[in-house]
Amino acid sequence: MTLKNNLSKVVFITVISSIFLACSLTKRVPANERLLMENKILVNDKSESSEAITTQLYQQPNSNILGYRLRLHLYNMAKVNPDSSYQAWLDKHPKNERFLTNLLSAKQVDRLGTSFFVSGLGRTLKDLGEAPVIYDKERTNKSVTKLKNHYFNQGYFNTKVSFELDSLHPKEIKALYKISTGNPYVYDSISVVVHSPQLDSLYKTNKRASVIKKAEQYNATKLDEERDRITSFFRNNGAYDFQKTYINYEVDTLKNNHTADILLNIENKNIKEGDTLRTEPFKLYKISQVNVFTSNTSSDASVITDSIQYKNINIYSKGTLNYKPKVLSNAIFIDKDGYFSDIRRTITSRSLSNLKVFKYPSIEYIPDTRDSLGKTLIANITLNPKPRAMFTPTIDVTHSNIQDFGIEGSLGYLFNNVFRGAEVLNVSIRGNIGSSSTKYRNNKNTFFDILEYGADVKLTFPRFLFFSNTDRLIDRTSFPNTTLSVGFFNQQNIGLDKQNLTGIYNYSWSYKRRNTLSLDVFNLQFVRNMNPGNYFKVYRSSYNSLNTIADQTNTNPAYFDENGDLTIAEGGADAFISDVLDGNTDIPQNDPKYQSVRSISERKQRLTENNLILASNIVYTYSNRFNIKDQDFFTFRTKIESAGNVLNALAKSNSKLNDNGKRTVLDVAYSQYIKGEVDFVKYFDLGNKNVLALRAFGGIAIPYGNSNNIPFSRSYFAGGSNDNRAWQSYRLGPGRSGGVNDFNEANMKLAFNAEYRFNVTGPWNMAVFADAGNIWNTLDNVTDEKMTFNGIKSLQDIALGTGLGVRYDFSFFVIRLDAGFKTYNPANDAGRQWFKEWNLSKTVLNVGINYPF
């Protein structure tokens, strides 16, 4: 059987390879032309392949994937003129043309030539493919010039560039560029001339911050950086009308000793009067007045009916002012009598937007005509408020491993500026009706057997609530926010019928723009299981294991139904567990069956007991990503959470214990644990829309005190579209146990992901990925060695999934389909762990929105 399977794979691979390889790369290359196969660059007799150099060339060979020119092959497979071939076929078979004309019409028969059935495949192959890159000598000459300019800008003023062509193969050509840079020039002296007296004085206060230094190698990019630095410095200190174009350089290399003298020249301002042009020194402007126009008003006095002055800010409104002056003042960083500053304008714009009750603000500076010296500006800030109330309905179709089909929706109202302090109140109700998968279906013969509903209320304040004068610790540029939220959710008809109550009191702020901190002062969650007797209907793996053991034991016949299975509703399964643990069967305590029954009992008790969690946590995030299009960045996130300490202090005064010896609050045993996580993501931009993305995650939650395990809602799971994509959610681990439970979770997790993303054509992208990781139990009440982390040797339990993904980019979001293969499965026996499930029948498909990390 194995030989036949291997033979079929070899034949399949051979046939597919023959189809692609039979298609010549030069099939679409015109006569007397050549396909550009390769660009090779030698710099001072050494091979150079860095993107900074290769992108200087005006002509690049066709793209390839691991050396294979897939897109060129696809293009070559397309018919050149499928509609013409169709017409030729009609001319050759007049009977067929008459038949089609009688069946359809002459006009429709003509249209068939451009239909998808005739030319659609060819158009698709051309769109997905890539036309052959035909060698162009003119572009080679332009590349030579561009290479010279590139090295000239690096200080190699005597660079020589030549090229050679290799055209030994028919219709193919390779280009070799030889570059001799010579010695680089370095700065010998740096002089600065500033023609405007006020700018000259200002420049001298910041002269040491210059990015160009004596004896450094000439670099045009750094010279431009210095122009940006000076421009930014001037414009942040009053030079309102200064522009980068007023800064220029003069470079003197006449010493002929590979040194350059630099003269940095900062000109006066140019003023055009009619047909003449004159110059005058730049001035440093101060702000004489800060005006804020609300209710979408403008500086037109006829629409202003209310005004107030607060901390040197004039606030105008059409109708009654709806905002507390302090709130607006705290969001404005443009100071009266302070110098004009681009930074302060930017921070003010961000701060006003962060209030979330205004659309993008407008900030305009105009000269103050009352100033005879012409050195002051008026700052006019125009705010366009969002509607006081916004209706936000949503509806979605869902699918999960429990639910075959579901309709999910919500009705929300967003209320802006609730207490006139830019507060935002979000009230929503949500619900879901669905049809469960067969193994979870109840006894009722109804299609929709899932009902879930809930409500959420969230109130956000653009400041720290209950605290004042926090500027010494956290200034206003950190955009502090306070969020209070409560939520209720109820699930009925399948499962354990849970009721979930949550409450969160959160502070969040950011500083230096790339650093974000979020502090949950308290995070409350109460989970009540309304139908614990339904446990074995939901967790079928546990039930099946228990049923097998009961069938092999001297079990009380009353525990079985007419099919010989343990009853659930009548309590046969629970009674059998009690008999085993109480020693009322022939299973001794040292028997593995006894351990299995005890493990099933403990897991049932854990997942059916009510949970009370009162936690505090802090999350720190750092990202150097510049914007959403930046593909060369890293993000670091860490979280520390502690639960149960406050409740433990309250419970000590109340000695009431439950049946398991746990302290309770309101008759519910509370959870006590400490949890830590680290998440690191790094992107590498490889050029030409190729990106390598890496991720590493580690997390552990340690129970103590009143707990010997972690609540299900706060534990870790593995598998799924954003984790190890070769396994479904909750199907991987713990350890090498093989995912024996229906929903596998544990209190420790390691995950490592690598994904190479590349563009196929237009919005279509693909990815090759490798996901490694697992979950384990550690320092809790689980003792099964297959499930627990036992030091370094347990790292051999890390599972590896590899696969291929297809993505379609809508610009504002990405839809992806990933196919994962179990490359290394630690749950298999030795010798069957590598590649034994690497086939199409074992493929796991994941559909996701946006990238997994």
N, C-alpha and C positions, 0 to 999 in steps of 0.2 A: 504493500500500500504506500509506504514511504517512497519507494523508488518511482512509482507512477506519479505521485504528487510532485516530486522533484523534477521528473522528466517533463511534466506539463508546464511547470514554471520556466524551465529552460527554453522550451519551444515558444512559450508566450513572449519571453524577453527577446528571443532571437527574431521573431516575426516583427515585433514593434520596432526593434533596432533596425531591421532591414528596411522598414518603411521609411524611417527618418533618414537613414544613411544613404538610401537609394536616391534621395532628392539632393542633387548637387547644389553646393553653396552658390555656384556661379550660374545657375539655371536662368536667372533673370538679368544677368549682366549683358548689356548690349555688345555687339561686335566692336572690336577695336577699343574696348574699355576694360578696366581692371577693377576687381574687388579689393578694397583696402583690408588686408588681413591683420596687420599688426603695426603699431607704432612703437619703436624702441628708442630710448633716449640715453645717451652717454654724456655724463657731465665730468669733465676732466678724466676721461677714460674709465669712469665707474658708472654702472647701470643706475638709473634713477627712475623710480616708479611712484613717487609721492603724488598725491592729488594736486598739490599746489603747482607742480610742474606739468603734469600730464594735461591738466585742464587749460593750459596755455595754447594747446594745439587746436586749430580750427576744424580739423577733421578727426573723428574717432571711429574705430572699427565698429561693426555691429556688436550689440550687447551679447553677453554670453552668461550662462549659468554653469559654473564649474567647468568652463572651457567649451561648453556645448552651445551653439548659436541657435537656440530654440526659436526665437522670434523670426529670424531669417528663414529658417526651415518652414515655419508656418506660412510666411508670405509666399515662399516659392511653391507651396502646395496649392495655392489658390489659382483658379483658372484666370487667364489674362482678361478675356472678354467672354464671359459665360452667356451673355445675351446674344452675341454674334454666333456663338456655337449653337445656341438654340435655334436661331433663324436658319443656320445652315442645315440643321437636322430636319426642320420643317421643309426646306427646299428639296432635300434628298428623299423625304417620305411624304409626298403629296396626299396620299390616302389618309395618313394620320392627321395632316393639317385639315382636310375636309371633315374628318370625324370630329375633331375638336371644335371646328367652326360651327358644325351643326349642333353639337352638344352645348356649347357656350355661345360665343359670337365672335366675329372677326376681331373686334376691338379687344375683347377679353383675351383672345388667343395671343394678340400682340403684347398685351400687358403681362402675360405669363413670363415673358423674357426677362422682365425686371422684378419678378416676384421672388419671395424667399426660396420657393421650391427650386427655382432654376439658378438664381445668382446669389441667394442668401448666404450659402456656405462660403462662397468665394469672398463675398464682402466681409463676412465675419473673420475669415482667416487673414484677410488683409488688414482689418482693424486690429486684430490681436498681434499680427506679425509686424515685421520691420523691413522696409525696403532695403535692398543692398546698398552699402555705402560705396559709391563709385569714386575712385581716386581722382583728385582735382589738384593739378600742379599749382594753380593760382592760390589755393588755400594753403598749400605747403609753404609757398613764399610768404604768405601772411603769417603763418605760424613761426617762421624764422624771425620775422620782425618782432612778433609778440614775445618770443623767448628772449630776444636781445633787450627789449624794454623791461621785461620782468627782472632780469639780472642787473640791468642798469639801475633799477629802483632799489636793488639790494646793495648798491655801492660798487658793483663790478662794471666800471665805465669802459673797459676795453674788451668786453665779451665778444667772442667770435662764434658764429653758429653756421654750420653747414649741414647738408643732408645727402644721403645716399639711398638709392632705390634698388630693391631686389625683386625682379620680375621673372624669375626662373620658371615658375609654374604658370601654365596658360590661364589667362584671365584673372590672375591673382597678383598682388603686389604688396611688398612690405616697405615701410619707411624707417630709415635710421637717421636720427638727428644727433649730430656731434657738437658738443658745446665746450668751449674753452673759456673759462671765466677770467683768468688772470688774477692778479691780486686785488683785494677790495680796498676802497678808499675809506679813511677814517677822518673824524672831525679833528681839525687842528685848533681852530679858534671859533668861538660862537659869539657874535655881536648882536645886540638888540637895539633898534631905534624905534621909539614910540613918539609920534608927532604930536599927539594930543596931550597936553600937560596933565590933565586929570587922570587919563588912562596910564600915563607914564608913572605917576605916583602910585596908582593902584597896582600896576604890574610889579613894581619893585617889592611890594609887600608879599608877593607870592612867587618870586623868581625861583626859589629853591625847588619848587614843585615841578620844574620843567622835566619832560621825559627825554630830552636829548642832552647828552653829556659829552664833554670833551674826551677824545681818544676812542669813542665808540664808533662802530662801523656805520657808514652812511646807510640810512634806511628811509625811503620815501614814505612808507606807511607811518613810521614814528613821527616824521615831520608833520604829517597830516594830523596825527593824534595830538601833537602840540598845538596845532591851530585850533582843534576842537576844544582842548583844555583851556586855552586862553580865551576863546570866544565864550565858553560856558562861564568861566570865572568873571569876565567883564559883565555879562548879562545877568549874573546873579548878584552883582554889586552896583547896579544902577545904570549900566550902559544899555538903555532900552533899545536904541536904534543901531547898535553895533551888529555887524554881520561878519561871518568867517572870510568873506571875499576881501576884506580890508587887510588881511594878513598874507604876506608873500615872502618868499625866500630868494636870496641871491647866493649862488654857489660858485666859489673861486677855486679852481684846481690848477692854477698856473705854476705852482711850485714844482709840479712834476715829480713828487716823491710819494704818490698815493695818499696825499692828505688833501682835505677840503676845508676851506674857510667858509663859514655860514654867516650870512647877514639876515637876521629876522627883522622884517620891516612892517610896522603897523601904521597904516596911512590915516590921514584925516578923513572926515566924512565928506562924501560928494553930494552936492546939492545942485539940481538942475533948475534953472530959471529961464524959461523960454528956450532959446536956442543956445544959451551959454551954460557952462558948467563951472561951478566954483567949489572950493573946499573950505571947511571950517572945523575946528577941533570938536571932538566928541564931548558931551556933557554927561554927568552922572545925575540921574533923575530920582527924585523922592516922590512918595505917594502923599498927596495933599488931602485926599478924601477917598473913603471906601463906601460905596453905595451898593445896597442889596435890594433887588426888585423881585418880589415874590408874586404869586398868583399869575405868573406868566405876563407880568407887566413889563414895561420898558421905561426908558428915561422920559417918556412923554408925560409931562405933569398932568395932562388932562384926564388921565385914567387913574391917577393916584389919589386915593381917598383917605389913607391912613399911613402914618409914619411914626417912627420912634428912633431915638438915638441910644445905642447901648455900647459902651466901651469903645468909643471912637468909630463906631460903625453906624451908618444911616440905613435904616431898614424901611422900605416903602411897600405898600400893598394896595391892591384894588379891593375895597371892602375891608372888613375887619382882619387884622393880622392873625393868621391861624397857627403861627409857630412861636414858641417861646424864644425871645431874643437870645438867651444864653445858649440855646442849642445851635442857632445859626452862628453865633460868635465863636463857639468852640470849634466849629468846622472851618473857620476862615483863618488863614495864616498870612494874609496880606495886611501888613500893619500900617496904620496912618503914621506919617513922618518917617517911615522906614524906606530904605532904598528899593527900587524896582528889582524884582528877582524872579527869574524863570522857575526856579525850584519852588518858590512859595506859590506861584500860580499853579504849578502842576499838583502840588500837595493839596492845595485848596480844592482843585477840581476833583481829585480822588476822594477827599474827605467828604465833600458834598454828595458825591455819588454813593459813598458808603452809607449815607443816611437811608438810602433805599426808598425814599419818598419823593425824590426828584428824578426827572430824566436828565440827560447830560447837561450840566450847567454851562452857561456861556460867560466867559470872563474877557472883558474888553478894557483896554487902556486908552484914554484920550488926553491930550494936553490940557492943562488947566489954564484957561485964557485969562484968569485973574492974576497969574504970575507974570510980571513984566520981564523977568529974567529967563523965562521959558525953561525952567528946570524942574517942574513938578507935573505929575500925572494924576488923573482921577481914575480909580478902578471901579468899573461898573460890573456887577455880578448879577446876571439874570437867571432866575430859577423857574423851571417849568414843572410844577407839581404833577405827580401822578394822580389818577382818580382816587377819591377817598375810599371807594369800595370797588373791588374787582372780583368777578365771578370766574372760577377756574375749574370747569368740569373736565374729567378725563375718563376714557374707557379703553380697555385693552383685552386682548384674548391671550390666555396663558396656558402653559403646559408644564408639567413637572413629573417626577417619578411617582408621585402619589395621585396626581390629577391628570386624567386623560384630556379633559377639556374644561376650560373655565372662562368666565366672563368677569372681569374685574373693573371696577369703576370707582370714582370718587367725585364728590361735590364739595368744592371749597370756596370760601370767601376770604379775600385778603382786604384787611382794613388798614389804611395808612394814616399815620399821624393821630393815633388814637387819643393820646393825652396832650396833644399839641407839642410833644417833645420828639417828634419824628419816630415814634414807636410804630411797630408793625405787628398787627394781630392776624394770625392765620388760623381759621377755624375750618375743619374739614370732617366730613363723614366718608367712610369708605366701605365697600362691600365686595363680596365675591360669591358667585354661585358656580358650581362646577360638578363635573361627573368624575367620580373616583375610578382608578384603575381596578381591574377585576379582583385582584387579591385583597383590596381594601373595601370592596363594596358591601353595604349592609344588606339585611334581609329584605328590605323593601324593594319592590320592582319599580324603581323610579330612576329616570336618567340623571336628574340633578339631585344628588344626594350629599352635596357639600354646601354648607351655608356659613359664611364668615362675614362679620361686620364689626365696625369700630368707629371711633371718633378721636380726633386729635385737636388740641389747642396749643398754639405756640405764640408767645409774646416776646418780641425782640426789642431791646433798648439800645440805642447807639452810645452807650456809656456804661460805666460800672455802677450797677444798682447797689444801694445801701453803702456806698463808699464815696467819699469826697476828698478833694485835694490829693489825688493819686499821681499828679504830674511829676513828682519827684522820683517815683518808681517807674511809671509808665506814662510817657508823654502823649499828647494828643495825636501825634503822627503815627502812633501804633494802632489807631482806629479801634478802640476798645468797644466790645459789645457784651451785653448780658442777654441770655436767653432762658426763659422759663417755659417749660412744656409739660403737658400731661396728655396721656393717651390711654384709651381703653380698646381692647380687641377681644372678640368672642368668636369661637369656632365650634360649630356643631355638626352632628350627624355622622362623622367618621372620626377615627382616632380616639384620643382621650378627652375630646371636647374641652379645650383649654379656654380659660379666661385670663387675659393678660392686662395688668395695670402698670403703667410706667409713669415716672416723673423725673424730670431732669432740671437742674439748676446749673447753668454753665456760664463761665466767663471765657472770652476769646479775644485775642489781640495779636497784632503782628508788629515787628520792628525790623528796621533795615530792609523792609519790603520782602525779603526772601525767607525770613524767619517767622513762623506762626506758632502760637501757643494756644492750647485749648484746655481749660480746667473745668472738669465737672466737680463742683463742690459736693453735690450728691447726685447719684444716679440710682433711682429706686425702681425695682421691678418685682412685682408680685405675680406669680403664676399659679393658678388654681386648676387642677385637673378635675373636671366634672364627671368623667366617666372612666375611672381607673379599671373597672371590670372589663373594659374592652381591650385591655392591653394585648392579649394573645391574638386578637383578631388583626391587630395592626402589625405587631412584631412577629411575623410568621416564622422567621428563622428560629427564634427562641422556642416557639411553640412546637415546631417540627422536631427540634432536638429533644425537647422534653417528652414528646409523644413517643419517640423512638426508645428512649430509656424506659419509659413506663411499660412499653410493649415487651421489654426484656426483663421485667421485674415482677415480683409477686404483688401486683397492684390490686387494690380493691376493685372488683368488677363494677361496682356502682359508679366508679369515676369515668367509665367509658360510655359512649353513645352506641347506637345500633351499628355504626360503621367501625367500631373498635378504636375510636379516637377519644382522647381526653375531652370531656365537656368543658366549655368555657363559661357560658352563662350560668350553668348549674354549679360551677365551682369545682369541677373534677380536677382541673389542672392545678389550682391552688391547694386543694386538699392533698394531692399527690406530693407536691413540694413539701408541705408540712410533715407528711408521713416520713419522707426521706430524711429531712433534717432532724426529726425527732427520734430517728432510729426505729421506726415502725415498719421498715422493709428489710429485705435481705442485702441491702447495699451498705457495706461497711464504710466508715469515714475515710479510710485510706484508698478507697476505690476511686478511679478517675471519674466514674459516673456521679459519685457523690459530689465531687468538686464541681462538675458541670452543673448539677442541679443547684448547688449553692450559688454559683456564679449567675445563673439565670434568675434566681430569687433576688440576689442583690441588685442586679440590673433592673428588674421589674420594680423593686422598691424605690430605686433611685429615680426612675423615669415616671413613676406615678405619684410620687410625693409632691406636695406643694412646695414652691420655692419662694423664699423671701430674700431678696438681695438688696442691700444698701451699700453702694460703693462710691468711692471717689477716685478720680483718675486725672492724669495730666498727659497731654499729647504734644510732642514737639516735632515740628516739621521744618526742614530746610530744603529749599530747591533753588538751583541757580539757572533754572529755565527762564529764558528771556521772554518768550511768547509761545503761543500754541504751535507755531511752525518751527520752533527751535528743535532740532533733532540731535543736538550734542550737549547733553546736560546730565546732571544726576540729582536724585531726590533721596533724602534721608528722613526717616520717620521712626520715632520711638515712643512707646507708651508704657506707663506704669499705673497699675490699678490695685487698689486695696479695698477689700469688702469685709463687712461684719464687725469692725471694731466698735463703732458707735452702738450698734445693737447689742454687742457683747457687754458693753458697759451698762446698758439699760437692763439686760437680762440678769446680771449678777445680783441685782436687788430682788429678783423674782426667781426663786429656786425651782419653779415648775419645769419638769422634764417630760419629754414624750416617751413612748415605749422603747425607743432606741437609745435613751439616755442623753438626748440632745436638748440643749436649752431652747426655749421657744419664746417668741414674741407674738402675742395675739394668737396663741395656739399653733403657730407655724415655726418650724425649726429654720433658723436663719443660716445663710451661707457665710463662711469665713475663709478667705483665701487672699493671696497676693499674686499678681500677674504682671509679667513683663514681656514686651515685644520690641523687635528691631526689624525694620523693613528698609532695604536699600535697592534703588533702581538706577541703572546707568545706561544712557543711550550713547552710541557712537555713530556719527554721521560719516558714512563711507563714500558719500558723493553719488551723483546720478540716481538719487532717490533710493539708495541702498542704506539701510539702517541695521545696526546690531544692537539689540536690547537685552540687557541682563538684569536679573532680579535675584536677591537673596533675602529670605525671611526666616526669622527664628522667634518662637514664642513658647512660654511655659507659664502655667498657672499652678500654684502650689497650695493645696488645702491645709488648713491647720485649725486648732481650737475646736470649734463646733462642727467642723466638716471633715470628712475623710475622702471626699470627692468634689469635683467641680460641677456646678449645675449645667445641664445640657445646653442651655442658651449661651453659656460663656465658655464652652469647651471648643476644641478645634476639630475640624474634619478635613479630609483630603479628597481630591478629585473634583471634576467639574470644569466649566468653560474658562475660569480664571485661575486655575490651579494646575494639577496634573491632568492634562486633557486626554490621557489614555485610559482614565478611569472615570466613571460617573460620580456625581456628588455622593459623599458618604460611603463610597464603595472601596476605598483604599485604606488598608490598615485595620486596627492598630498593629504596628510592627509587621511581622510575617504571618499574622493569624489568618490572612486571606479574606478579610471582610465578612466574617461569619454572621454578623448581625445585620438587620435591615438598615439601621442608621448607625454607622460606625463613627465614634468620636473618642477623643482622648484629651489629655491635658498638656501635651507637649507636641510641638510641630517644627519641622525643618522643611523648607522648600527652596529650590533653586531652579531658575528658568533662564533659558537662552533662546532668543528668537532672531533669525536673520530675515529681514523684510526687504522685498525688492519690487519694483514697479514692472508690470507686464505691459500695460498700455493704458493711457488715459487714467480713469479712476480705478482701474483694475490693478490690484496688487496681490502678491503671494507671499507666503512666509514658510520657512523651514524652522521647526522648533524642537527643543529638547527640554522636558520637564522632569525634575528629580525631586524626591522628597517623601515624607511619610509622617505619620502621627504615632505617638507612643503614650502609654500610661507610665507615670513615674511619681513616686512619693505620694501615692494615693492608695486606695484599698484593693486595687487590681494586682493579683500576684501571678497570673499566667505569664510565663517567661516569653511566650511568643508575642505578647502584647506590650511588654514593659521595656523600658530603655535601661540597659545594663552596662553603660559605659561605651567606650569606643567600639567594641565588637558589635554593638547594635547598629552602627552605621552601615553594616552590610545589609540591613533591612531597607535601605533607601531604594525606593522604586524608581525606575527610569521609563518615561514615555517619550516617544518621538513621533513626529508627524508633519503634516503639510496643511497649510491653511490658505484660503482664498478670501480676499477682502474687497469690498466695494466702498470707495470713499465718496461720501456725499458732501464733503468739505466741512460741514458742521458736526457730522458724526459718521461712524464707520460701521457697516454690517459685515460680520465675518462668519465663515464656516471653517471649522478646524476638524481634521481627521487625525485621531491619536491612536498609536499602536503601542501595546505593552512590550517594550523592548527588554526590560529586566523586571521580572515579577518575583519578589522575595518570598511570596507565599507558596511558590511551586517547590517541588522537591529538587534537591541538588542534581544538576545535570539537565534540568528542564526550566531553568530560570531565565536563560538568555534566548531571545528570539523565537521561542516556541509558540507564542501567541501573536507573532508578527505576520498577520494575514488579514485579508479583507473581511472574513467572517467575524473576526474579533475587533474590528474597527469601532471606535467610539466617536460619534459625531457630536460636535458642540456648536451651537449657534449662539453668537454673542453680539452685543452692541459695544462699539469702540474696542480699543486694544486691551488685552488681558492685564497689562501692567505698563 
